[in-house]
Amino acid sequence: HKEYGDNIPYSVHLILVVSFIQEFIEFIPKEYRESVIIAAWLHDVMEDNGVSYNEVKNLFGKDVAEIVGCVTNEWGRDRHEKALKTYPKTANNRLSVFVKLADRLANSSYSRITGSSMFKKYFLEFDYFEKILYSQGEYEPMWSKLKEIYSEDYEQK
């Protein structure tokens, strides 16, 4: 069983992601909201548990499988190489961008609050993350909230 930090069950991460999904769900057309919420719960299942695209598709439908597949990290030697391969794929599905933003909001806020070394990585990755995934006018309050998390000069912490 995977953990999310020191002795924190991984389900805490999923709950945080889904809470951000729910906070901003009005940006998602009603007909896709259920798929987005399901995908948020499952967003790491391919990457972390070796579940296939077809398994997700057969159980939850094509929309969910597409979202999960598009946020699943591609293989890379390091975080940067994974991002270079994954973010363009994520950007091709705007529902995936929404889920990825919720995931990054969860990870960034949690790592900042707990003082995790991951916060600096998320902070330093933000420019590329935004360059590839941002689309003018789309999900603006989520982008603003993410920038707010990074707003205090990290070096002062």
Salt bridges, closest charged atoms under 4 A:
GLU23 OE2 - LYS145 NZ 3.30
ASP44 OD2 - HIS13 NE2 3.80
ASP44 OD2 - HIS43 NE2 3.11
ASP48 OD2 - LYS2 NZ 2.85
GLU66 OE2 - LYS62 NZ 3.96
GLU74 OE2 - LYS89 NZ 2.61
GLU81 OE1 - ARG77 NE 3.29
GLU81 OE2 - LYS85 NZ 3.29
ASP103 OD1 - HIS13 NE2 2.89
ASP103 OD1 - HIS43 NE2 3.15
ASP103 OD2 - LYS100 NZ 3.62
GLU125 OE2 - ARG79 NE 2.56
GLU125 OE1 - ARG104 NH1 3.20
GLU130 OE2 - LYS147 NZ 3.03
GLU138 OE1 - ARG94 NH2 2.51
GLU152 OE1 - ARG112 NH2 3.17
